[in-house]
Amino acid sequence: MKKETIPSGVPAKAYKPLGTKAPGTGVWSRFARQWDYQLMILPSIIFILIFSYIPMWGVLMAFKEYNLFEGFAASPWVGTMHFRMFFESPEFWSIVRNTFGISLLKLLIGFPAPIILALMLNEVKNIVFKSIVQTVTYIPHFISWVVVSGLVFSMLAVDNGAVNEVLVKMSLIDKPINWLSIPEYFWGILVSVGVWKEIGFGSIVYMAAIAGIDPAMYEAASIDGASKFKQIFKITIPSIAPVITIFLLLGVGNILNAGFEDILLLTKNLNNGILMPYAQTVDTYVYQMGILNQRYSYATAAGLLKSVLSVLLLYVANTISRRFGKASLW
């Protein structure tokens, strides 16, 4: 083996052979120096371990015929029987249609809505008016879906409902309509309420990204004669494009999460037989089979299948984004 020579002009004591690490640069050394930061994230790590990683052993229930009285270990293995039963169930295709239909509507309408709101608020120069609009749009995020569903029922009520009262007085309809008893309107109501509830809170990240854009770029564009719309499309949107891409990837990964609390409450705990053919999604089906009907293994199989497909969708979307030179999650 050839002996490594010390470069000329470098003292022998100060020379470090190639491949050796400087003292204090190891993982544990850096961990020790950052003990205060590590201590701050320790509760979050413990929370994730307890509520996310440890319960993952429960997915084995999808491959067993779980019996509550015999216990997990004594329950017999059945392989992929529950997955086949889910594929062969009469509700399968309606569940798939509802899940993808509602999720795509939420993605197509709910995803750009916070971006548009952030772009509009960025152009508002009156600080007081801007603060009022931000507060009004943020508040619904912190309102429980229980309260929101009550507001929806009240506003869409046939008797003295605000929506029906306004439409009748404007002569747009002849008589009040029972909106929540017409399946064709359910997806629109569900998506509209969801956008109203989350648009303000979702715009926070985009507002922060816009705030980080160099003002000199806008000044230079203004001197060159660029209008406000050109500045938005040539400066603002390209500057926040990485943030938009990241949230779009997360949205694609969550495309099978069509909603649970909102659907559950707007269908009155899945008791609305008229709406259920249009409202039943994977999440509500898992709840119905697992909690209400106590078919734990079958519900676990359906939920596991949804999680696996979500991971695959996220991986494919991230790969496509990285291949085209856009921002990616990894």
QUIZIHU-V240914 format. One record per pair of residues at least 6 apart in sequence whose C-alpha atoms are under 8 Angstrom apart, sorted by the first residue. I is the first residue (numbers start at 1). GAP is how many residues later the second one is. If there is no record, write none. Layout:
I/GAP
I/GAP
//
This chain:
4/13
6/6
6/9
24/6
31/7
59/241
59/242
59/245
61/11
61/235
61/236
61/239
61/240
62/18
62/20
62/21
62/235
62/236
62/237
62/238
62/239
62/242
63/14
63/15
63/16
63/17
63/18
63/19
63/234
63/238
64/11
64/12
64/13
64/14
64/15
64/233
65/10
65/11
65/12
65/13
65/232
66/6
66/9
66/10
66/230
66/231
67/8
82/215
82/216
82/219
83/215
83/218
83/219
83/222
85/213
86/6
86/212
86/215
86/216
94/183
94/184
94/186
95/185
95/186
95/187
95/190
96/185
96/186
98/180
98/181
98/182
98/183
99/157
99/158
99/159
99/181
99/182
99/183
100/155
100/156
100/158
102/85
102/89
102/156
103/152
103/153
103/154
103/155
104/151
105/86
106/85
106/88
106/89
107/144
107/148
109/82
109/86
110/81
110/84
110/85
110/89
111/137
111/140
113/82
113/86
114/85
114/86
114/87
114/88
114/89
114/92
115/88
115/91
117/82
117/83
117/86
118/85
118/86
118/88
118/89
119/88
119/113
121/9
122/85
122/88
124/6
134/66
136/64
137/59
137/60
137/62
137/63
137/64
138/60
138/61
138/62
138/63
139/61
140/56
140/57
140/58
140/60
141/56
141/57
141/59
141/60
145/116
145/117
145/120
146/119
149/113
149/116
149/117
154/7
154/8
155/6
155/7
155/8
155/9
156/6
156/7
156/8
156/22
156/23
156/24
157/7
157/21
157/22
158/6
158/18
158/19
158/20
159/17
164/11
164/12
164/13
165/11
167/6
168/6
168/7
168/8
179/6
179/7
180/6
180/95
181/93
181/94
182/92
182/93
183/91
183/92
183/95
186/89
186/92
186/93
187/91
187/92
190/72
190/73
206/34
206/37
209/31
209/34
210/26
210/29
210/30
213/23
213/26
217/18
218/13
218/17
221/10
242/84
242/85
243/84
245/81
245/82
245/83
246/81
246/82
246/83
249/65
249/68
249/69
249/79
249/80
250/64
252/61
252/62
252/65
253/57
253/58
253/60
253/61
253/64
254/56
255/55
256/26
256/50
256/54
257/25
257/26
258/23
258/24
258/25
259/22
259/24
260/23
260/24
263/16
263/21
264/6
264/20
267/8
267/9
267/12
270/6
282/20
282/21
282/24
283/20
285/14
286/13
286/14
286/16
286/17
287/12
289/6
289/7
289/9
289/10
290/6
290/7
290/8
290/9
290/10
318/10
318/11
318/12
319/9
321/6
321/7
322/6
//
